[in-house]
Structures are given as C-alpha cells and as structure tokens.
Amino acid sequence: MTTTSNTLNEFHVIESGDENVLFHSPTLTLFRVDHYGARIIKDYIQGMTSKEISLKHNIREKSIHQLFEKLQRIQTLKEEIDLKQQDDEVKNRKISLMMNVSNDCNLRCKYCYADGGTYGGKHSLMKMETAIKTIDVMYKYFDEIAAITFFGGEPTLNIKVIQNFCNYLDTLFKNGKIINTPTLGMVTNGIIHTSDVIETVKRYNILVTISVDGTKEINDQLRVHPDGSGTFDEIKEAFFLFKEHTGRTPDIEATFTQLHLDNGLNLMGLTDYLTKEFNFRYNTGVIADVLVPKEHPLYISHKFDDIFLKAASESIDSLATGSLRGSFHFIEGLVPLITKKPSAYLCPIGITTYAISVDGDIYPCHLFVNKPEFKMGNVYTVDFENPDEKYLNVFNNLSQYIKKDNNPICRKCWARGLCKGCPASMYFMTGDISKIPPETYCAYRKRNIENSLIQISRIQNDPIKWRSFVNRMKQSFNNQSELQIV
C-alpha cells in the first residue's frame, strides 16, 4: 500500500459547494469527482486506512481499491513529465537581458522604487563601450539572447547608445557572428517622443511599452514631472505617434494603487478603460500592483487578494467566451495546465534573466540594481564558466528559494507546478531571502489557484468550449513569450 499512499499524497482535493475537483500536481491533471470520491481520497491522504474509510462511508473496500488503482495509473504520465523536465535542464540556456541604459529619469512618479531612476546611486547614462561589452560577453557564454529590453530610469534619455547598440547587433547578425537577433523591447514613460526616438523604434523593430496608470485624473496624480504637473496628455500623444509612424501599437503597462480604488476603479475597470483609450491588449498588456511600504499612502489597504482573485476569475471567463476582457497577466500561471510543463521557478531571475546596470554590473533582476548583496559581477570581469565566490553566493542563495525543487516550502506544495511570483517583491516584503515565499503569499496564491481550477474544470465539461479556450491560451502565451522579457 506504500505506492498507493505516495500516489494519493500527490493529489489535492478542491471542494466548492456541489463541485469537487481532484488535481494531480505532478502531471497537472484535473478530474471532476463526486462527493464520495472526494471524501474517500481526502480521508486516505489524512491517514485513514481503506477499511476505516469503508466503514465510515458504508462503501465496499473493493470499490475503494478500484478507485486507488485508477489513480495510480497516472504515475506513467508523471514519469513522462519528469523526463521532459530533465531534457529541459540539460539544454543550453537562452537568456533575456534588461539593459538599464539610463540611471536618470525626467519624471518623479509617486510610487517610484528606483529613486527617480538612480536606484539609490548617481544620475548617469550607460556608455557605448559598456553596452558593446555586455553583448560580447553574453554571446561568449550563452548560445542565444532571446530578448533585450531597454530600461531605466528613462531609456530614451540615452537614445544614441540604444541606436548604436541595435546597429552593433545588426552587424553581428549580418557578419554571421550570431544566428538570430534578439527580440528588442523598450519600457518608456513616453515623454520623449521625438522623430529621432520614433525612427529608432521603427528602424530596429523595437517593441515599445508605454507606462500610463489610467484616467487623466489618476495618472496625473501618480506620473508627474519634477514640478508636479501631470503627464497624461503627453503620454497619449506619444502613444498615437508611435502607433502611426511605426505601424505597431505600443503595449501598455500600468501600476495599480490605492488611488485607483479610492476613485472607484478596480483591476478589471482599469483594463476596460485602458482598452478603450489605449488599445490595451489582453495578451501583452501588464497591470502591476504597486511596490511600496505599508505606510505609503498608495499602498493597497483593501484586500488585494480578493481584488486580484475577482480579476483572475473574470479573465478566465473572458478567455472561455472569446471576449478577451482583462489581462492574460492575471492568469499566466495556468499556462502549465496546457503545456504540461510545470513551472520550475517562481521566476527565473539570475538563472535565465539578468539586469545590467549603467556601469555593467550584473544583477538577477532590475529591482535589485545597486543592491550590493545581489550583485553577481560585472561584464568586464565575469566568467560564467568559472564563476567567482560572489557570483556563486548570489546564484546559490537565489536557487535555494526560487527553484521550487530546492525550496522546502514549495517542494511539498500541491500548487508548485502552477505557482509564479516575484521574488524581488517578496524579498522587499520580508527583508529576508530565506522567507521566500512568505506564508501570506502562499495562502493567497493557493486560494486563487483553487478557484481557477474549479473554473477550468467547468470549461472542460464542454469539449468545444475547452478546445477554444486552449487555443486562445496558446495564442496568448505565445505572444507573451515573444514580447516580454520573462
């Protein structure tokens, strides 16, 4: 009975009213079960013997064993997925880069985590020599750079380096030094939308993401010039200029704050507004929750868990019906249900993604720039094949907590294959990398995943609806992988 016990311990029972769903974590498989089936499995997982369960529910013990045998057959699927994961581990890594080309900004957003673009340092711009060195060293050690995003501060303050950088990549490609050119992106506040900037974006096919936080009333309280004046009109002008002159609609990124709630705008209301005014796209638009201390006036004091759960639920419904309302960003953790590839990391920072500071310092994530404890090295001195102690310390500390097989909390969790999260925001929440993920985060994520799985199981009941749902999911995450850095 040991094998049966081990197999059943990998199931999670979700009960919601009259609905009962069985989720098999290793194979990311959902089953609808009746009330008795749910209770039998739950009792067995909690330590009861089949004889005790038989007496408790007045069910023949033979029927219980037949149920167990059916569930055990799923182990063959688990072995296939394990092999797929092993194959992925030995493949050469693709990496993505966030290039902090500017430690300066022309705005003073009220929730800025980067100290006005300086990240706690001095105002400075990346030199072309550092940008070139970054490319050379990364291609020396990695087979492919999948994506590069220009970031800041405000990257358009350093447009000349961006131009030369892109030109250098083109030259490498034309000379056969690299097989593919990376997907290029830029996150900008849109204030600098000169013909030079727009022409650069068009010439090098840079995917632009513009930051705007909602209505003019809300945006102009959050995203402001140093003199306190608002930016909405300039952002809107930039959006349509980029769209007109490049032939590509910019993506939109917004930060959701307490101010939105105070003005009667929830997450779905915000996406509805941005869709109407800025062609916010379900597949690639991003709404991020504000990253500020609890005492900050923009900190979301309402129950954000409930707000996000409602938005996720509505996004799933919209995907099932084809209306595509909301944001795929709310439900991207469900991708492994379709691909059957469990998410191995909370986020692959420092594993397949790196942020490069203006001075060429290497960090696992742009949120950690200028934080000495997370500095992995510098592009002028790094050796990825024989890393030094500093690099290994950061890499090993991160790997211990962001890789779920290493993390003692994640390793035992039934939701580990679907859960994603931002380790940086978790770190800022606790100040301790060993507390990733925090208990409060786990409780909220598991609750959200349970609700999502109940919804998914309903959709699976209708084969036509399910096929359409799967196709829309695939289209959504394919676009995400093309257009976003992680």
Secondary structure, DSSP 8 states (H G I E B T S, - for coil): -HHHHHHHTTEEEEEETTEEEEEETTTTEEEE--HHHHHHHHHHHTT--HHHHHHHHT--HHHHHHHHHHHHTTHHHHHHHHHHHHHHHHS--EEEEEEE-EE--S---TT-SSTTTTTTS--EE--HHHHHHHHHHHHHH-SEEEEEEEESS-GGGGHHHHHHHHHHHHHHHHTTS-SS--EEEEEE-S----HHHHHHHHHTT-EEEEE--SSHHHHHHHSB-TTS-B-HHHHHHHHHHHHHHHSS--EEEEEE-HHHHHTT--HHHHHHHHHHHH---TTT-EEEE----TTSTTS--S-HHHHHHHHHHHHHHHHHHT---S-GGGTGGGHHHHH-----BS--BTTTEEEE-TT-EEESSGGGTT-GGG--EETTT--SSS--HHHHHHHHHHHHHHBTTT-HHHHT-TTTTT----HHHHHHHHS-GGG-S-HHHHHHHHHHHHHHHHHHHHHHTSHHHHHHHHHHHHHHHHHHHHHS--
